[in-house]
Amino acid sequence: MHARSARSRTLAAAALAALFATSGASGQPRALPPLAFAPPDGSPRPRSESAPSKKALATTARPTLLPPTITVASIHLRELIAWDGACDPNSAGPRRIDWILRDRTNWQSASMDDRTLRAVHATCEQFSAARIEVISGYRSSKMNEMLRKKGRHVAQRSQHPMATAVDFRLVDVAMEPVFRALERGHNGGVGRYRDDAFVHVDSGPRRRWRGE
């Protein structure tokens, strides 16, 4: 009991000495430095930090959710980009979607038709596809003629040199349902190529075909 009381007196004396050690010349304790952390919620606020009004809270900007992105992969160029579906031809600077859909022989790009791009992106959203593989986008006239002579299911008056057509497939999505969905809903050209497992979509005249 005596040892515990002696220890308590010692601690009290040490605290008192520390207090006077912080005193100035007047003998008054110096002001302690301000706290480096904010007071917990519920503590009184200084008058200069009054709570915001309900009107101010109502006009506070809400966080904006980013649109879902789709990975676009070019099987010939071996490149990929993240695409949020934006296809505004008047946007500043070159569009990445046009670049990845460029001619694979001379790397020439063109501004792809918005109607075609919207149809492709809407199809991805309809089937919740996170990745799309592009077989062909823009093709130069020279490349189109070369493929046609090789018998690669290429029309002489193809929409590809006009930057209005895309050949693609959705990863982990069967080709036939994609073709049927575009066949019903797209007001342009829609074709299916079973052997190469891809779908063609363009913004030309309305027509349908099934290639092997």
C-alpha positions, 0 to 999 in steps of 0.5 A, a space after each residue: 500500500 505504501 509503495 503504491 502511494 509513493 509511486 502515485 506521488 512521484 507521477 503527480 510530481 513529474 506531471 507538475 514539473 512538466 507543466 511548469 517547464 512549459 511556462 513562459 517568463 510570466 510563469 503562465 503556461 504556454 499555449 499548446 500547439 493546435 491539434 493536427 487532426 480534425 475534431 470527431 463528428 458531433 463536436 461543436 463547430 467554430 462559428 466560422 465553420 457553420 454547417 452548409 445549408 440544405 440548399 447548398 447541399 442540394 446543389 452540390 455536384 454528384 459524382 458522375 458514373 463513367 460509361 462501361 468500356 469495351 475492349 476492342 481487339 484487332 486480330 490482324 494488327 494485334 492491338 487493343 483499346 478500351 472503347 466507351 462507345 463515343 463516336 462523335 466525328 466532331 470531337 477534338 483530335 483523332 478517335 482511337 476507334 478509327 485508328 484501330 479500325 484502320 487499313 492493316 496494309 498501309 495503316 491508313 485510317 478514316 472516320 468511321 460512320 457513326 451509324 455503324 459504330 453505334 450498331 456495333 456498340 449497341 450489340 455489345 451492350 445487348 449481349 453484355 460483351 466485354 470484348 469484341 474482336 475486329 476482323 476488318 474495318 476500313 479498307 483501302 480500295 487497293 486492299 479490297 480489290 486484292 482480297 476480292 481477287 483472292 476470293 475472300 467473300 469481298 464484294 466489288 462495291 464493298 462498304 469497307 472502302 467507304 468506312 461504313 462497315 465493320 466485320 466483328 465477333 463478340 468474345 464468348 458470345 455465339 455468332 448466330 444470336 448476334 446475327 439475328 439481333 442485327 438482322 431484326 434491328 439494324 437498318 443497313 447491311 447485315 451479313 453472317 460468315 459461318 466459316 470465319 465466325 464473324 458478322 458484318 454490319 454496315 450503314 449502306 442500303 438495307 440487305 441481308 445475306 448468309 455467307 459460308 
